[in-house]
Amino acid sequence: MSIFVAKAQSPAPVVVPALSSPAIVSPTPKAAPAVDSDSLPLALKMLQEMKTANEEMLKKQETTLQQLDELQKAADEVKIFSKRG
């Protein structure tokens, strides 16, 4: 009886090129932009307006979430009643 031993060959690795070129990191840090005494209050006002808009959006999302929860509860009740009948 003869036994043949053959080594299994693994497939060659597949190299997939990146979709975009990698970001180049500069070794020297960039200097921070100069701060104007006029631009600081404007930036603060803009941030406060953004905060107000975000709070309003969160309130709307909370209301919508509560409505969705109520709809889910109603759907669960319909499922329960339909199984009984």
C-alpha positions, 0 to 999 in steps of 0.5 A: 500500500502506498501513501501519497502525501501532498502539501496543500497550497494556500492561495496567493494573498490578494492586495486591494488598493485603498480607495483614497490616498492616506492622509499626510501628517506634517511633522511640524504642528500648525500655529493656531489662528490669531484671535481677534477681539471682534471675532470672539464675541461673534463666535460666542454668539454663534455658539449660543445660537447653535446650542439653542437650535440643538436644544430645540432639536432635542426637544422635538426628537424627545416628543417624536420618541414618545409618540413612537413609544405610544404607537409601539404600545398600541401595536403590541395591544393590537397583536395581543387582542388579535391572538385572543380572537 
